[in-house]
Structures are given as structure tokens and as C-alpha cells.
């Protein structure tokens, strides 16, 4: 699964339940962009992990330069993904996410992801845009744990703002590296790390992290292929992972890359492993870069436990 880019949408609102009592974003004006939308009600003391499948209602490529998003505070995460670049391959409707992703995992590309904060803005540099094919199948994923005694009306809105073809000078692509061999002993603080190197020269403009509720700290440093440098990214709030934009892109030559680490605190009497639910754990590192190159990968070369994950 790859962070292809950031954005886009359709003008139709998809609704499964009551609209929450907040002021939801209006779609961009005609000709200026699109909106993606999903609503769902999660019952008391339950976990909602739902995927709404629909087709992107566009007929030309969309050059997305800016994204504004809006969601419930405390959202475990939302993602926007696609399966292939030709629409009409997936059945539309509302599905449980786990069996859907297990079926489509090898063919799914993540386009956008967020969690925690109620709203945010992603702004690409002038002339830089994510080119989104027309009419692709969208998988709009929503994951939320309701720990209250009342139903919660969930909402997810993404407004994508586009630029004309003539103004676009560069595209973007992205990478996702993850540790799928997590083993957190009971009643312990535990750290695992991963080192990866780029197979192509890139300039990183966004960087983010993802763990679940046992996550205590996530760090990233540059790796020159032999040694790791000083930590330049830290996140100690698993619920609100930083998605950092760098005004001066981080140039990463081929053969160099990153070391990232996750530290968890497990207060339970059970060992915790990698998994997709809120009771499992993750250690995912994500970045977005120029130039646009679908073959650019950060290839895992070393890990704390010796198990190497491949982004292919």
C-alpha cells in the first residue's frame, strides 16, 4: 500500500447515518476542486471500522495542489485508497474494512491518510500537484472507537483544490514503510527500529508516522547507508501523529534513507503483535516526495529483529 499522493474527490455526499451537529465544509466551487465525504454512526462502546466504496465522479485528470480535511476529534484514522487506475472494478457500497483490505491488499494504493485532529490543511508548493486519474474507484476508510455510552455521529470531509495543467510543473509520489513483525512483551516498554534506503534520488516534502494506542514515541533520523544521524522527527502522541511539511525539501540521494523507531508501553499481561484492529499495534513510516516516480522506493535493509519488509 503506497501513499500515492494527497487528495481529490467527488461532489456527491455519501451518507449512512445522521449528520453530526457541526458545520461541515461546503464543496469547492465549480471548476476549483472536489469533495469526498463519508458519514456513519457508531454505537456506544463499539469500534467502527467501515469502508465506503464509490467511484470518483470526474472525467479528466485532477491536478490537486491543496487539501483541506475535517473529521471527528479522536478519529483513530481515515484513509482514502484506490484499487487500480481504472474505475468500475469494485462493487460500490458500505463494507467491513478488514475482509475488504485482506482481499485487496496487494492491489491497493493509499492516497490520503489522517487521524486525531479535527481539521487540517495540506498545501503543496507552487506548481506541484498530485495528478489523480478520472473515475477511479475510491475506498473511503473510517476507523473510530466509541468509549462513551452514547452513539457518535462520525463524519469525514476532504476538499481538494486543483490547478490548471498549464500551471503544473512537477508531480508527487509517496512511500510507506512498515514493521509487520512487531512483538511487544507483556508489562514492558519495548522499542523496534527499521532502516531503509532510497533506490532513486528524491526530495521529501511531507513526512508522517502511525502507531496504535500503546505507542509512546516515534522517531526518524537520516541514514547514510552506514550510520544514522541525529533525530529530526519525533512524535509522542499516537492519537495525533505529526504530518510535517518541509518548506525546504529534504534531499535524499539514492543509497541513503531513514532510520525510524517505535517505542511502545504495554501495561497488559499479554504480548501484542502487529495487526489491523485498535487492540493490535503498528509502526508505519510515510513520506511524500518529488519528483513523481512510481518506481521510487525506500527499501528496507536492516531492522532490530532481522526481519525485512518489502514495499513491493
C-alpha positions as a Markdown table, in Angstrom:
| # | Residue | x | y | z |
|---|---|---|---|---|
| 1 | Unk | 0.0 | 0.0 | 0.0 |
| 2 | Unk | 1.6 | 3.3 | -1.1 |
| 3 | Unk | 1.0 | 7.0 | -0.3 |
| 4 | Unk | 0.3 | 7.8 | -3.9 |
| 5 | Unk | -0.4 | 11.5 | -3.1 |
| 6 | Unk | -2.8 | 13.5 | -1.1 |
| 7 | Unk | -6.3 | 14.3 | -2.2 |
| 8 | Unk | -9.3 | 14.9 | -4.6 |
| 9 | Unk | -12.9 | 14.0 | -4.6 |
| 10 | Unk | -16.4 | 13.9 | -5.9 |
| 11 | Unk | -19.2 | 16.3 | -5.4 |
| 12 | Unk | -21.7 | 13.7 | -4.2 |
| 13 | Unk | -22.1 | 13.2 | -0.4 |
| 14 | Unk | -22.2 | 9.6 | 0.7 |
| 15 | Unk | -24.4 | 9.2 | 3.8 |
| 16 | Unk | -25.1 | 6.2 | 6.1 |
| 17 | Unk | -26.5 | 7.9 | 9.1 |
| 18 | Unk | -27.4 | 11.1 | 10.9 |
| 19 | Unk | -25.4 | 14.2 | 10.1 |
| 20 | Unk | -23.4 | 15.4 | 13.2 |
| 21 | Unk | -24.2 | 18.8 | 14.8 |
| 22 | Unk | -21.2 | 20.6 | 13.4 |
| 23 | Unk | -20.8 | 22.9 | 10.4 |
| 24 | Unk | -19.4 | 20.7 | 7.7 |
| 25 | Unk | -17.3 | 22.1 | 4.8 |
| 26 | Unk | -19.0 | 23.0 | 1.6 |
| 27 | Unk | -17.5 | 21.5 | -1.5 |
| 28 | Unk | -15.1 | 23.7 | -3.6 |
| 29 | Unk | -16.7 | 26.0 | -6.1 |
| 30 | Unk | -17.3 | 24.5 | -9.6 |
| 31 | Unk | -14.1 | 24.2 | -11.5 |
| 32 | Unk | -11.9 | 24.7 | -8.5 |
| 33 | Unk | -11.9 | 21.2 | -7.0 |
| 34 | Unk | -13.9 | 18.4 | -5.5 |
| 35 | Unk | -15.1 | 16.9 | -2.2 |
| 36 | Unk | -15.0 | 13.4 | -0.7 |
| 37 | Unk | -17.5 | 12.7 | 2.1 |
| 38 | Unk | -18.5 | 9.9 | 4.4 |
| 39 | Unk | -20.8 | 9.7 | 7.4 |
| 40 | Unk | -21.5 | 6.8 | 9.8 |
| 41 | Unk | -23.0 | 6.4 | 13.3 |
| 42 | Unk | -21.0 | 4.2 | 15.8 |
| 43 | Unk | -22.9 | 2.7 | 18.7 |
| 44 | Unk | -21.9 | 3.1 | 22.4 |
| 45 | Unk | -18.9 | 1.1 | 23.5 |
| 46 | Unk | -18.2 | -0.3 | 20.0 |
| 47 | Unk | -15.5 | 0.0 | 17.4 |
| 48 | Unk | -16.4 | 1.2 | 13.8 |
| 49 | Unk | -14.1 | 0.2 | 11.0 |
| 50 | Unk | -16.0 | 0.8 | 7.8 |
| 51 | Unk | -15.2 | 1.3 | 4.2 |
| 52 | Unk | -17.4 | 3.1 | 1.8 |
| 53 | Unk | -16.7 | 2.2 | -1.9 |
| 54 | Unk | -17.7 | 4.6 | -4.6 |
| 55 | Unk | -16.4 | 5.9 | -7.9 |
| 56 | Unk | -14.7 | 9.3 | -8.3 |
| 57 | Unk | -17.0 | 11.5 | -10.3 |
| 58 | Unk | -14.5 | 13.2 | -12.6 |
| 59 | Unk | -13.9 | 12.9 | -16.4 |
| 60 | Unk | -10.4 | 14.3 | -16.6 |
| 61 | Unk | -7.1 | 14.2 | -14.6 |
| 62 | Unk | -7.3 | 16.4 | -11.5 |
| 63 | Unk | -4.1 | 18.3 | -10.5 |
| 64 | Unk | -4.6 | 18.7 | -6.8 |
| 65 | Unk | -2.4 | 21.3 | -5.1 |
| 66 | Unk | -4.2 | 21.8 | -1.8 |
| 67 | Unk | -6.3 | 19.6 | 0.5 |
| 68 | Unk | -8.5 | 20.7 | 3.5 |
| 69 | Unk | -9.9 | 17.9 | 5.7 |
| 70 | Unk | -12.4 | 17.7 | 8.5 |
| 71 | Unk | -13.4 | 14.9 | 10.8 |
| 72 | Unk | -14.3 | 14.0 | 14.4 |
| 73 | Unk | -11.7 | 14.7 | 17.0 |
| 74 | Unk | -10.2 | 11.5 | 18.2 |
| 75 | Unk | -10.7 | 9.6 | 14.9 |
| 76 | Unk | -8.4 | 6.6 | 15.0 |
| 77 | Unk | -7.8 | 7.3 | 11.3 |
| 78 | Unk | -9.3 | 7.8 | 8.0 |
| 79 | Unk | -7.7 | 6.8 | 4.7 |
| 80 | Unk | -8.6 | 7.3 | 1.0 |
| 81 | Unk | -7.3 | 4.5 | -1.2 |
| 82 | Unk | -7.8 | 3.2 | -4.7 |
| 83 | Unk | -7.6 | -0.2 | -6.3 |
| 84 | Unk | -6.1 | 0.2 | -9.7 |
| 85 | Unk | -6.3 | 3.2 | -12.1 |
| 86 | Unk | -9.4 | 2.1 | -13.9 |
| 87 | Unk | -12.8 | 2.7 | -12.3 |
| 88 | Unk | -15.7 | 0.3 | -12.2 |
| 89 | Unk | -13.7 | -2.7 | -10.8 |
| 90 | Unk | -15.2 | -2.6 | -7.3 |
| 91 | Unk | -18.7 | -3.1 | -6.1 |
| 92 | Unk | -20.0 | 0.2 | -4.6 |
| 93 | Unk | -21.4 | 0.2 | -1.1 |
| 94 | Unk | -20.5 | 0.1 | 2.6 |
| 95 | Unk | -18.3 | -2.8 | 3.8 |
| 96 | Unk | -16.4 | -4.0 | 6.9 |
| 97 | Unk | -12.9 | -2.9 | 6.1 |
| 98 | Unk | -10.9 | -5.9 | 7.4 |
| 99 | Unk | -12.1 | -8.5 | 4.8 |
| 100 | Unk | -12.1 | -5.9 | 2.1 |
| 101 | Unk | -8.5 | -5.0 | 2.7 |
| 102 | Unk | -7.4 | -8.6 | 3.1 |
| 103 | Unk | -8.9 | -9.3 | -0.3 |
| 104 | Unk | -7.4 | -6.2 | -2.0 |
| 105 | Unk | -4.2 | -5.7 | 0.0 |
| 106 | Unk | -1.8 | -6.4 | -2.9 |
| 107 | Unk | -3.7 | -4.1 | -5.3 |
| 108 | Unk | -4.5 | -1.2 | -3.0 |
| 109 | Unk | -2.7 | 2.2 | -3.1 |
| 110 | Unk | -3.3 | 4.7 | -0.2 |
| 111 | Unk | -3.9 | 8.2 | -1.5 |
| 112 | Unk | -4.5 | 10.1 | 1.7 |
| 113 | Unk | -4.5 | 9.5 | 5.5 |
| 114 | Unk | -5.2 | 11.4 | 8.6 |
| 115 | Unk | -6.1 | 10.8 | 12.3 |
| 116 | Unk | -6.7 | 12.6 | 15.6 |
| 117 | Unk | -7.1 | 16.3 | 14.7 |
| 118 | Unk | -10.5 | 17.7 | 13.8 |
| 119 | Unk | -9.2 | 19.6 | 10.7 |
| 120 | Unk | -6.1 | 20.4 | 8.8 |
| 121 | Unk | -4.6 | 21.7 | 5.5 |
| 122 | Unk | -2.1 | 20.1 | 3.2 |
| 123 | Unk | -0.6 | 22.6 | 0.8 |
| 124 | Unk | 1.8 | 21.6 | -1.9 |
| 125 | Unk | 4.4 | 24.1 | -3.3 |
| 126 | Unk | 3.5 | 26.3 | -6.2 |
| 127 | Unk | 3.3 | 24.3 | -9.4 |
| 128 | Unk | 3.4 | 21.0 | -7.6 |
| 129 | Unk | 0.4 | 18.8 | -7.7 |
| 130 | Unk | -0.9 | 15.3 | -7.3 |
| 131 | Unk | -2.4 | 14.1 | -10.6 |
| 132 | Unk | -5.5 | 12.0 | -9.9 |
| 133 | Unk | -6.9 | 9.8 | -12.7 |
| 134 | Unk | -10.6 | 10.3 | -13.6 |
| 135 | Unk | -13.3 | 7.9 | -12.5 |
| 136 | Unk | -11.2 | 5.7 | -10.3 |
| 137 | Unk | -12.7 | 3.5 | -7.5 |
| 138 | Unk | -12.4 | 5.1 | -4.1 |
| 139 | Unk | -12.2 | 3.2 | -0.8 |
| 140 | Unk | -13.0 | 5.7 | 1.9 |
| 141 | Unk | -12.0 | 4.1 | 5.2 |
| 142 | Unk | -13.2 | 5.3 | 8.7 |
| 143 | Unk | -11.9 | 3.8 | 12.0 |
| 144 | Unk | -13.2 | 5.0 | 15.3 |
| 145 | Unk | -13.5 | 3.6 | 18.8 |
| 146 | Unk | -16.5 | 4.9 | 20.8 |
| 147 | Unk | -15.7 | 4.6 | 24.5 |
| 148 | Unk | -18.8 | 6.6 | 25.6 |
| 149 | Unk | -22.4 | 5.5 | 26.5 |
| 150 | Unk | -23.9 | 7.4 | 23.6 |
| 151 | Unk | -23.9 | 6.9 | 19.8 |
| 152 | Unk | -21.4 | 9.1 | 18.0 |
| 153 | Unk | -22.2 | 10.6 | 14.5 |
| 154 | Unk | -19.0 | 10.3 | 12.5 |
| 155 | Unk | -18.1 | 12.5 | 9.6 |
| 156 | Unk | -15.1 | 12.7 | 7.2 |
| 157 | Unk | -14.8 | 15.5 | 4.6 |
| 158 | Unk | -11.9 | 16.2 | 2.2 |
| 159 | Unk | -11.9 | 19.2 | -0.1 |
| 160 | Unk | -9.4 | 19.0 | -2.9 |
| 161 | Unk | -8.4 | 22.2 | -4.8 |
| 162 | Unk | -6.9 | 21.9 | -8.3 |
| 163 | Unk | -4.7 | 23.9 | -10.6 |
| 164 | Unk | -4.8 | 24.0 | -14.4 |
| 165 | Unk | -2.5 | 21.8 | -16.4 |
| 166 | Unk | -0.5 | 24.8 | -17.6 |
| 167 | Unk | 0.4 | 25.8 | -14.0 |
| 168 | Unk | 1.7 | 22.3 | -13.1 |
| 169 | Unk | 5.5 | 21.9 | -13.1 |
| 170 | Unk | 6.0 | 18.8 | -11.0 |
| 171 | Unk | 4.1 | 15.8 | -9.6 |
| 172 | Unk | 4.5 | 13.9 | -6.4 |
| 173 | Unk | 4.7 | 10.3 | -5.3 |
| 174 | Unk | 5.0 | 8.7 | -1.8 |
| 175 | Unk | 6.2 | 5.8 | 0.2 |
| 176 | Unk | 5.1 | 3.7 | 3.1 |
| 177 | Unk | 7.4 | 1.5 | 5.1 |
| 178 | Unk | 6.1 | -0.6 | 7.9 |
| 179 | Unk | 7.1 | -3.2 | 10.5 |
| 180 | Unk | 4.8 | -6.2 | 10.3 |
| 181 | Unk | 6.8 | -8.4 | 12.8 |
| 182 | Unk | 6.0 | -6.5 | 16.0 |
| 183 | Unk | 6.3 | -8.4 | 19.2 |
| 184 | Unk | 5.7 | -6.3 | 22.4 |
| 185 | Unk | 6.3 | -8.3 | 25.6 |
| 186 | Unk | 3.8 | -8.0 | 28.4 |
| 187 | Unk | 4.3 | -5.4 | 31.1 |
| 188 | Unk | 7.2 | -3.8 | 29.3 |
| 189 | Unk | 8.5 | -0.8 | 27.4 |
| 190 | Unk | 9.7 | -2.0 | 24.0 |
| 191 | Unk | 11.4 | -0.4 | 21.0 |
| 192 | Unk | 11.9 | -1.7 | 17.5 |
| 193 | Unk | 13.6 | 0.1 | 14.6 |
| 194 | Unk | 13.9 | -0.1 | 10.8 |
| 195 | Unk | 16.4 | 1.3 | 8.3 |
| 196 | Unk | 15.6 | 1.8 | 4.6 |
| 197 | Unk | 17.4 | 3.4 | 1.7 |
| 198 | Unk | 16.0 | 5.0 | -1.5 |
| 199 | Unk | 16.6 | 3.4 | -4.8 |
| 200 | Unk | 16.2 | 6.8 | -6.5 |
| 201 | Unk | 17.1 | 10.4 | -5.7 |
| 202 | Unk | 14.1 | 12.2 | -4.1 |
| 203 | Unk | 13.2 | 15.4 | -2.3 |
| 204 | Unk | 10.9 | 14.7 | 0.6 |
| 205 | Unk | 8.2 | 17.4 | 1.3 |
| 206 | Unk | 6.0 | 15.6 | 3.8 |
| 207 | Unk | 6.6 | 13.0 | 6.5 |
| 208 | Unk | 4.3 | 11.2 | 8.9 |
| 209 | Unk | 4.1 | 8.4 | 11.4 |
| 210 | Unk | 1.5 | 5.9 | 12.7 |
| 211 | Unk | 1.1 | 3.6 | 15.7 |
| 212 | Unk | -1.8 | 2.5 | 17.8 |
| 213 | Unk | -2.7 | 3.2 | 21.4 |
| 214 | Unk | 0.4 | 1.6 | 23.0 |
| 215 | Unk | 2.7 | 3.9 | 21.0 |
| 216 | Unk | 4.8 | 6.1 | 23.3 |
| 217 | Unk | 7.3 | 7.6 | 20.9 |
| 218 | Unk | 8.1 | 7.6 | 17.2 |
| 219 | Unk | 11.4 | 9.0 | 15.9 |
| 220 | Unk | 13.1 | 9.4 | 12.5 |
| 221 | Unk | 16.7 | 10.2 | 11.6 |
| 222 | Unk | 18.5 | 10.3 | 8.3 |
| 223 | Unk | 20.6 | 7.1 | 7.4 |
| 224 | Unk | 23.6 | 7.5 | 5.1 |
| 225 | Unk | 23.7 | 3.8 | 4.3 |
| 226 | Unk | 26.1 | 3.0 | 7.1 |
| 227 | Unk | 25.3 | 5.3 | 10.1 |
| 228 | Unk | 22.2 | 7.1 | 11.4 |
| 229 | Unk | 22.3 | 10.8 | 12.1 |
| 230 | Unk | 20.5 | 12.9 | 14.7 |
| 231 | Unk | 16.8 | 12.5 | 15.2 |
| 232 | Unk | 14.9 | 15.2 | 13.3 |
| 233 | Unk | 11.3 | 14.0 | 13.7 |
| 234 | Unk | 9.6 | 13.0 | 17.0 |
| 235 | Unk | 6.0 | 12.2 | 17.8 |
| 236 | Unk | 4.9 | 11.2 | 21.4 |
| 237 | Unk | 1.2 | 11.4 | 20.8 |
| 238 | Unk | 0.0 | 8.3 | 19.0 |
| 239 | Unk | -3.5 | 9.9 | 18.7 |
| 240 | Unk | -2.3 | 12.9 | 16.8 |
| 241 | Unk | 0.8 | 11.9 | 14.7 |
| 242 | Unk | 2.6 | 14.9 | 13.1 |
| 243 | Unk | 2.3 | 15.2 | 9.4 |
| 244 | Unk | 5.2 | 17.6 | 8.9 |
| 245 | Unk | 5.6 | 19.7 | 5.7 |
| 246 | Unk | 9.2 | 20.9 | 4.9 |
| 247 | Unk | 9.4 | 24.2 | 3.2 |
| 248 | Unk | 12.9 | 23.3 | 2.2 |
| 249 | Unk | 12.6 | 19.7 | 0.9 |
| 250 | Unk | 14.9 | 17.0 | 2.4 |
| 251 | Unk | 17.1 | 15.8 | -0.4 |
| 252 | Unk | 17.7 | 12.0 | -0.1 |
| 253 | Unk | 20.1 | 10.6 | -2.6 |
| 254 | Unk | 19.8 | 7.0 | -3.8 |
| 255 | Unk | 21.6 | 4.7 | -1.4 |
| 256 | Unk | 20.7 | 6.8 | 1.6 |
| 257 | Unk | 17.4 | 7.0 | 3.5 |
| 258 | Unk | 16.0 | 6.8 | 7.0 |
| 259 | Unk | 16.1 | 5.1 | 10.4 |
| 260 | Unk | 12.7 | 5.1 | 12.2 |
| 261 | Unk | 11.8 | 3.6 | 15.5 |
| 262 | Unk | 8.7 | 2.9 | 17.6 |
| 263 | Unk | 8.6 | 2.7 | 21.3 |
| 264 | Unk | 5.5 | 1.2 | 23.0 |
| 265 | Unk | 4.4 | 0.7 | 26.6 |
| 266 | Unk | 2.5 | -2.5 | 27.2 |
| 267 | Unk | 0.8 | -2.5 | 30.6 |
| 268 | Unk | -1.1 | -5.7 | 29.9 |
| 269 | Unk | -0.3 | -9.3 | 30.7 |
| 270 | Unk | -0.4 | -10.3 | 27.0 |
| 271 | Unk | 2.1 | -9.9 | 24.3 |
| 272 | Unk | 0.9 | -7.6 | 21.5 |
| 273 | Unk | 1.7 | -8.1 | 17.8 |
| 274 | Unk | 1.2 | -6.3 | 14.5 |
| 275 | Unk | -2.4 | -6.1 | 13.3 |
| 276 | Unk | -5.1 | -4.0 | 11.8 |
| 277 | Unk | -7.5 | -3.5 | 14.8 |
| 278 | Unk | -7.2 | -0.9 | 17.6 |
| 279 | Unk | -6.1 | -3.7 | 20.0 |
| 280 | Unk | -3.1 | -4.6 | 17.8 |
| 281 | Unk | -0.1 | -2.4 | 17.1 |
| 282 | Unk | 1.6 | -0.8 | 14.1 |
| 283 | Unk | 4.8 | 1.0 | 13.3 |
| 284 | Unk | 4.4 | 2.8 | 9.9 |
| 285 | Unk | 6.6 | 5.5 | 8.4 |
| 286 | Unk | 5.2 | 7.6 | 5.5 |
| 287 | Unk | 6.7 | 10.2 | 3.2 |
| 288 | Unk | 5.7 | 12.2 | 0.1 |
| 289 | Unk | 8.3 | 13.4 | -2.4 |
| 290 | Unk | 9.1 | 14.9 | -5.7 |
| 291 | Unk | 9.7 | 14.0 | -8.4 |
| 292 | Unk | 6.8 | 11.9 | -9.4 |
| 293 | Unk | 8.2 | 8.4 | -9.9 |
| 294 | Unk | 6.2 | 5.2 | -9.3 |
| 295 | Unk | 9.3 | 3.2 | -9.1 |
| 296 | Unk | 10.9 | 5.2 | -6.2 |
| 297 | Unk | 11.1 | 3.0 | -3.1 |
| 298 | Unk | 12.7 | 3.1 | 0.3 |
| 299 | Unk | 14.0 | -0.4 | 0.5 |
| 300 | Unk | 14.4 | -2.0 | 4.0 |
| 301 | Unk | 18.0 | -3.0 | 4.6 |
| 302 | Unk | 18.2 | -3.6 | 8.4 |
| 303 | Unk | 15.8 | -4.0 | 11.3 |
| 304 | Unk | 16.1 | -4.5 | 15.1 |
| 305 | Unk | 14.7 | -8.1 | 14.8 |
| 306 | Unk | 16.4 | -9.0 | 11.5 |
| 307 | Unk | 13.1 | -9.4 | 9.6 |
| 308 | Unk | 13.0 | -7.3 | 6.4 |
| 309 | Unk | 9.7 | -5.9 | 4.9 |
| 310 | Unk | 9.4 | -5.2 | 1.2 |
| 311 | Unk | 7.4 | -2.3 | -0.2 |
| 312 | Unk | 6.8 | -4.2 | -3.5 |
